[in-house]
Amino acid sequence: MPNTEISQIVFDAVCYVGEDQKKDALVDATESTRLLGVLDSLGVVFLLTELEERLSDQLGVDIVLADERAMSQKTSPFRRVNTLIKYVNLLVDELAQETE
């Protein structure tokens, strides 16, 4: 999967949630934009659900972002936009290797 395509999907989901939650920082997000602290826990769940749906619809990949692996990491993959992009890329790459 092209890294830029995944990045665009993440940015689109972040912007969508930012508009819904009235969080201007997310509407105009950059890779260094914080997610945790800007979104409350329900906002994070909404973002992850939206992102999972977009990844399924646009790339045909079904992954679960909020699982034990994500929650047990020393640094949350949901901390900033760039850490979320890296985590999604990792999961998509692993899924692609499993299906080869």
C-alpha positions in Angstrom: 0.0 0.0 0.0 1.3 3.5 -0.8 2.3 5.3 2.4 0.8 8.5 1.0 -2.6 6.9 0.5 -2.7 5.8 4.1 -1.5 9.2 5.3 -4.3 10.9 3.3 -6.9 8.5 4.8 -5.7 9.3 8.3 -5.7 13.1 7.6 -9.2 12.9 6.1 -10.5 11.0 9.2 -8.8 13.4 11.6 -10.3 16.4 9.7 -13.8 14.8 9.7 -13.7 14.2 13.4 -12.3 17.6 14.0 -15.2 19.2 12.2 -17.7 17.0 14.0 -16.1 17.7 17.4 -15.5 21.4 16.6 -11.8 21.0 17.2 -10.0 23.5 14.8 -6.6 22.0 15.6 -7.8 18.7 14.0 -9.4 20.3 11.0 -6.0 21.9 10.1 -3.9 19.0 11.4 -0.3 18.4 10.5 1.7 15.3 11.3 2.8 16.7 14.7 -0.8 17.6 15.8 -1.7 16.0 19.1 -4.7 13.8 19.2 -4.7 12.7 22.9 -5.6 15.7 25.0 -7.4 17.4 22.1 -10.0 14.6 21.9 -11.6 13.0 24.9 -11.8 9.2 25.2 -15.1 9.1 23.2 -13.5 11.3 20.5 -10.6 8.9 20.2 -13.0 6.0 19.8 -15.0 7.9 17.2 -11.7 8.7 15.3 -10.5 5.1 15.4 -13.9 3.8 14.3 -14.1 6.3 11.4 -10.5 5.5 10.4 -11.2 1.7 10.4 -14.2 2.2 8.2 -12.3 4.4 5.7 -9.5 1.9 5.5 -12.0 -0.9 4.8 -13.9 1.2 2.3 -11.0 2.7 0.4 -8.3 0.1 0.7 -10.2 -3.1 1.4 -8.2 -3.8 4.6 -10.0 -4.7 7.8 -7.9 -3.9 10.9 -8.6 -3.2 14.5 -6.7 -0.2 15.8 -7.8 -0.2 19.5 -6.6 -3.6 20.6 -4.4 -4.9 23.4 -1.3 -4.4 21.3 -2.0 -0.7 20.9 -2.9 -0.2 24.5 0.2 -1.9 25.9 2.7 0.2 24.0 4.9 2.5 26.0 4.0 5.4 23.8 0.4 5.4 22.5 0.1 5.2 18.7 -2.8 7.5 19.1 -0.8 10.3 20.6 -0.2 12.4 17.5 -1.2 12.2 13.8 2.3 11.0 12.8 2.3 8.1 15.4 -1.2 7.1 14.2 0.0 7.1 10.6 3.0 4.9 11.5 0.9 2.5 13.4 -1.7 2.1 10.6 1.1 1.6 8.1 2.6 -1.1 10.4 -0.7 -3.0 10.7 -1.5 -2.7 7.0 2.0 -4.0 6.1 1.7 -6.9 8.6 -1.7 -7.8 7.1 -0.3 -7.7 3.6 2.6 -10.1 4.6 0.1 -12.5 6.2 -1.9 -12.7 3.0 1.1 -13.2 0.7 
